[in-house]
Amino acid sequence: MPKIIDHDQRRRDIVAVAKKLIIQGGFEAATMRSIVAEAGFANGALKRYFPNKDSIVAATFQSVLAEMNEQMVAGDPSPDPREALRHDIEATLPLDRYRIDSARVLLALWEHSVTNEELASLYREHLHDWRRRLAERIAAARGKGEPADAPAVTELAGEVIGVSIGANVTSLMFPDGALIPEHQAYVDRLMRNIAD
């Protein structure tokens, strides 16, 4: 009887290997050869799942963005709009080893997306969805009956996104989560000021 192969799982495994290699050595470390070797595949087997490195990179980028979205929706959001907002903001900040590693992957993929319109478009779509979700959360947390597209709300959403991206980049310049307290303090300040 022929062995049944779960091709979707194989693709996920390949993406996990690419992510691991990027975390360990940056974008250049995730070559087709190193991915094949790390995954334990025969030469040529990788092309059945991904025709080239760009396709693996795109799948890895999608995977990291999906994980970020899953972090935001993980667990039952609090019925308290302020706590739901806090949860969403904390989900996108590098507040633990896992999220710092994800930041390392994102940084490598952001650089690659500068010359890859497909990846750039994917990230722009992610930013649009993220801004919309944040604006909805912020409007609810402010409790002033403002629409999600009110200028004060969208400005705060943009600030949160900018701080989150900056925090993800700077977290890589300091050893082992040294900036986590600073990032947590930012969330606390934002939550105190959200009603202004």
Order of alpha helices (4+ residues) and beta strands (2+ residues): alpha-alpha-alpha-alpha-alpha-alpha-alpha-alpha
